[in-house]
Amino acid sequence: MISENNNLKDTGFTFVDDVFLQTDILESKNSFWDVINSKYDTGIEPENRFWNVGEDPKKIIKIDKPHLSSNALHNLITQENFGKILAKITKARKIQVWHTQGVWKPTGGGLKGNAGWHRDIQYWPFWEPYGIFTAWIALTDVFSNSGPVRYIAGSHHWNEISGVDFFNNDIECQDKIIKQKHSNYKIVKAQIASGSIAIHGSKTYHSSVNNTSGSPRVGMVVHFSTDQAKKINITDKHSDYLDILNDQSICPIIYDS
Ligand SMILES: O=C(O)CCC(=O)C(=O)O
């Protein structure tokens, strides 16, 4: 029995408790810290680093595809039960992880810890939005003051809003942009315990603000496609990006019924 505390279809996000064991979560958190510090136990570099050793330790730290560089993170995101839960919630017959990010939000970083409002699909011109989802795995307990990911309920039905962006930490300015289009909306924080997950659709607007909890807020973010997902043929520099789907060491299929 999966205990889901929202409704992905109606609100655009949902939370599922107790998906992973605490021992695996702790190992993954420690291993992600190693990746942050450029220690890769697989010997493979992550796809992209948006923070490097020696840079401001109060900034939000985002590393793309850390599962390539860490055995613990690879093992975490390929757990059979995780795949089954994602399939059940998204009503899918197949789940493939096609991208991951580790996000470490230090405490006390003020605005430097913010992730601006965005919907994931705005960064992925090669996917149709339908059948594309994200699971945010809590590697630490996430409290109201940890800077949790926050979702705008129902925003997966909105038209695209230009001028908002993950990398823009001026959330007040972005709030004004959103309020010009929508006068009344509800923001829900993903206050979830370590080992729990928050799942959202590719069109759901989300952001996160500063962490004042006294300890880091850490998430392993798994972007996955279902059997319903459709690629878009594009001609720019990303045209062959999704060729990685053919390589299961990069993009593991974690459920196939
Ligand atoms: O961890 C965060 O604060 C942002 C995460 C995010 O943007 C995502 O899960 O898509």
The ligand as a MOL file (V3000), in Angstrom:
LIG
                    3D

  0  0  0     0  0            999 V3000
M  V30 BEGIN CTAB
M  V30 COUNTS 10 9 0 0 0
M  V30 BEGIN ATOM
M  V30 1 O 16.1780 21.1790 -4.6840 0
M  V30 2 C 15.7200 22.2720 -5.0460 0
M  V30 3 O 15.6650 23.2340 -4.3040 0
M  V30 4 C 15.2020 22.4240 -6.4660 0
M  V30 5 C 14.8960 21.1070 -7.0740 0
M  V30 6 C 14.2740 21.1660 -8.4150 0
M  V30 7 O 14.2540 22.1590 -9.0790 0
M  V30 8 C 13.6510 19.9650 -8.9310 0
M  V30 9 O 13.4580 18.9850 -8.1720 0
M  V30 10 O 13.2810 19.9310 -10.1380 0
M  V30 END ATOM
M  V30 BEGIN BOND
M  V30 1 2 1 2
M  V30 2 1 2 3
M  V30 3 1 2 4
M  V30 4 1 4 5
M  V30 5 1 5 6
M  V30 6 2 6 7
M  V30 7 1 6 8
M  V30 8 2 8 9
M  V30 9 1 8 10
M  V30 END BOND
M  V30 END CTAB
M  END
